[in-house]
């Protein structure tokens, strides 16, 4: 048994605080797959723009919308292979089978802060 862990101080406590929340923060985004990274990013950008425009029409200030993440990566199954539906094996093999390029997944997201009108 490690004595240095046992010799460390143990702190336990209980507290209570009150207050009225005045800001709600959420992260919203879209995730989609396309055959190549350019198409995935282009389509995701269109959808993310629609999301941001809808939030503005709902009354959120542009200053309260911030891009928080843009990611793009190949999409594989849980065994490290491209999805079966996108890479069927030939019915008559004429050489070594090679999977086609993986599909690309993109996930841009927007951080949203909704500030209370009752300050």
C-alpha positions as CSV (number, residue, x, y, z in Angstrom):
1,X,0.0,0.0,0.0
2,X,1.3,3.5,-0.9
3,X,1.8,5.4,2.4
4,X,2.2,8.8,0.7
5,X,-1.4,8.5,-0.4
6,X,-2.6,7.7,3.1
7,X,-0.6,10.6,4.6
8,X,-2.2,13.1,2.2
9,X,-4.9,15.4,3.8
10,X,-8.5,14.5,3.0
11,X,-10.9,17.4,2.6
12,X,-14.6,16.9,2.5
13,X,-17.2,19.7,2.6
14,X,-20.7,20.8,1.8
15,X,-21.7,24.2,0.6
16,X,-24.7,26.1,-0.7
17,X,-24.9,29.1,-2.9
18,X,-27.8,31.0,-4.4
19,X,-28.1,33.3,-7.4
20,X,-30.0,34.1,-10.5
21,X,-28.4,32.8,-13.6
22,X,-28.1,35.4,-16.3
23,X,-26.3,33.6,-19.1
24,X,-27.1,30.2,-20.7
25,X,-24.2,28.7,-22.7
26,X,-24.7,25.8,-25.2
27,X,-22.7,24.4,-28.1
28,X,-24.7,23.5,-31.2
29,X,-23.4,21.9,-34.4
30,X,-23.9,19.7,-37.3
31,X,-22.2,16.4,-38.2
32,X,-22.3,14.8,-41.6
33,X,-20.4,12.5,-43.9
34,X,-19.4,13.0,-47.5
35,X,-17.1,11.2,-50.0
36,X,-14.3,13.8,-49.8
37,X,-13.2,16.4,-47.3
38,X,-13.9,19.4,-49.5
39,X,-17.6,18.4,-50.0
40,X,-17.9,17.6,-46.3
41,X,-16.6,21.0,-45.2
42,X,-18.6,22.9,-47.9
43,X,-21.9,21.2,-46.9
44,X,-21.3,21.5,-43.2
45,X,-20.5,25.2,-43.7
46,X,-23.9,25.7,-45.5
47,X,-25.8,24.0,-42.7
48,X,-23.9,25.8,-39.9
49,X,-24.6,29.1,-41.6
50,X,-28.3,28.2,-41.7
51,X,-28.2,27.4,-37.9
52,X,-26.5,30.7,-37.1
53,X,-29.0,32.6,-39.2
54,X,-31.9,30.9,-37.4
55,X,-30.4,31.8,-34.1
56,X,-30.0,35.5,-35.2
57,X,-33.6,35.5,-36.4
58,X,-34.6,34.2,-32.9
59,X,-33.0,37.3,-31.3
60,X,-29.5,36.3,-30.4
61,X,-26.9,38.9,-31.0
62,X,-24.1,38.1,-33.5
63,X,-21.6,38.8,-30.7
64,X,-23.1,35.9,-28.7
65,X,-22.3,33.4,-31.5
66,X,-18.8,32.1,-31.8
67,X,-17.3,29.2,-33.9
68,X,-16.0,26.8,-31.3
69,X,-14.7,23.9,-33.3
70,X,-14.3,22.7,-36.9
71,X,-13.1,19.2,-37.3
72,X,-12.8,16.9,-40.3
73,X,-11.6,13.3,-40.2
74,X,-12.0,10.0,-42.2
75,X,-14.9,7.8,-41.1
76,X,-14.1,4.2,-40.5
77,X,-16.0,1.3,-38.9
78,X,-15.0,-0.1,-35.4
79,X,-12.4,-2.3,-37.0
80,X,-10.6,0.6,-38.8
81,X,-12.1,-0.1,-42.2
82,X,-14.2,2.2,-44.4
83,X,-17.9,1.5,-44.0
84,X,-19.0,-1.7,-45.8
85,X,-21.7,0.1,-47.8
86,X,-19.0,2.3,-49.4
87,X,-16.6,-0.5,-50.3
88,X,-18.1,-3.7,-51.7
89,X,-15.7,-6.5,-52.7
90,X,-15.6,-7.3,-56.4
91,X,-17.6,-10.4,-57.3
92,X,-14.6,-11.8,-59.4
93,X,-11.3,-10.7,-57.8
94,X,-8.7,-9.6,-60.4
95,X,-6.0,-8.9,-57.9
96,X,-5.7,-7.7,-54.3
97,X,-8.8,-5.9,-52.9
98,X,-8.2,-2.3,-51.8
99,X,-10.8,-0.3,-50.1
100,X,-11.9,2.9,-51.7
101,X,-11.1,6.2,-49.8
102,X,-12.9,6.6,-46.6
103,X,-15.8,8.9,-46.3
104,X,-15.1,12.2,-44.4
105,X,-17.0,13.3,-41.3
106,X,-17.1,17.0,-40.4
107,X,-18.4,18.5,-37.2
108,X,-18.4,22.3,-37.1
109,X,-20.0,23.8,-34.0
110,X,-21.1,27.2,-32.6
111,X,-20.9,28.3,-29.0
112,X,-24.0,30.2,-28.1
113,X,-24.5,32.6,-25.1
114,X,-28.0,33.6,-24.4
115,X,-28.0,36.6,-22.0
116,X,-31.0,37.4,-19.8
117,X,-33.0,40.5,-20.7
118,X,-33.8,40.9,-17.0
119,X,-30.6,42.3,-15.6
